[in-house]
Amino acid sequence: MTRRRAKTDLAAGRRIVVKIGSALLVDQDRGTVHRKWLDSLGEDIAALRGRGREVLIVSSGAIAVGRRHLRYPDGHLRLDEQQAAAATGMIRLAHAYQEVMAHHDLTVAQVLVTIGDTENRRRYINARNTLGTLLRLGVLPLINENDSVATDEIRFGDNDRLAARVAAMTSADTLVLLSDVDGLYTADPRLHGDATLVPEVGEITADVEAMAGVAGPGFGSGGMVTKVAAARIATGAGCRTVIADGKPLHPLSRIDQGGPCTVFRPQGTPLTARKRWIAGSLMPAGTLTVDDGALKALRQGRSLLPAGVTAVEGAFERGDAVVVRDAAGREVARGLIAYPAGEASRIMGHKTREIEGLLGYRGRDEMIHRDDMVLV
């Protein structure tokens, strides 16, 4: 932990996840979107995109918008009322984002997720692939928890940690949590006049967590506690995390220009973190044997194509971890398979262009993509 000003150039990031809180985006009394603020955010995002950066948005606000439209009174809503408000509000929220981004020739895609999508391996891979495809197409993903179907038991409960899960899922290298405070302080500045901003955190220790304070009733309601928890998730996945005041116009430009914030530094990179996870955290469900040509390609950093596979063993599903062995039976790699065992057996030894004819649909070109594989 340091008190010096941290370097926060967002353009240094390759893939940036921006989390936007409800209070920043929505007038809580009228249930309308703060359009001037959203316009300024759109300009910031367009500027990042113009510098070749990929951006994903994790946005709160659907319930806040929907509850006013449905004329719910102030106060706590039952779960079914929250879900109804979310279903109504998300349409209006997504429309506002699309209108703003259209001024910059950006297409917005709405993606709703639940916690199960980040914990079930196959759904995780599906979500990761969908978001990756949208980014490759130049689309701006707009992500929110699927409040209209989630239950109290399975909801993330706050979009800070949802944003951290998305950052890990997409191998983002920068997560920005736009808040109503400048960042992490040595103590609650509302209670301690001598509290000072912590510009940089190298490791999230017990002392750092103590600075965030304690969670109030309903831990998932947000606050600094959940932001530090989100930073722990993201930095563990190799993603630096920035907590900054999002209330002023052009909040991302403000960070870029040296505005006050707290930067949590990761250990390693998103790719190395993902490789460690694949290598050491997953129980292999099967084995692929490859020929010498495929082995050479793997050692050159390429993906594993069906043509190079000579044998398939095990009862695995798409997204499961498998071991890759050479012709002598030596383990050479581990990775996440793109096909279930039966389909992998049918396409092994065949060219990529033959996959559709063999399976009846066009699947991925790779048996294991290089981003989903680690050599051993």
Secondary structure, DSSP 8 states (H G I E B T S, - for coil): -B-S-----GGG-SEEEEEE-HHHHEETTTTEE-HHHHHHHHHHHHHHHHTT-EEEEEE--HHHHHHHHTT--SS---HHHHHHHHHHHHHHHHHHHHHHHHTTT--EEEEEE-HHHHHSHHHHHHHHHHHHHHHHTT-EEEEEE-TTT--TTT---SHHHHHHHHHHHTT-SEEEEEESSSS-BSS-TTT-TT--B--EESS--HHHHHHT----SSGGG-SHHHHHHHHHHHHHTT-EEEEEE--SSSHHHHHHTT-SEEEE--SS-HHHHHHHHHHHS----EEEEE-HHHHHHHHTT--B-GGGEEEEEE---TT-EEEEE-TTS-EEEEEE-SS-HHHHHHHTTS-GGGHHHHHSS---S-SB-GGGEEE-
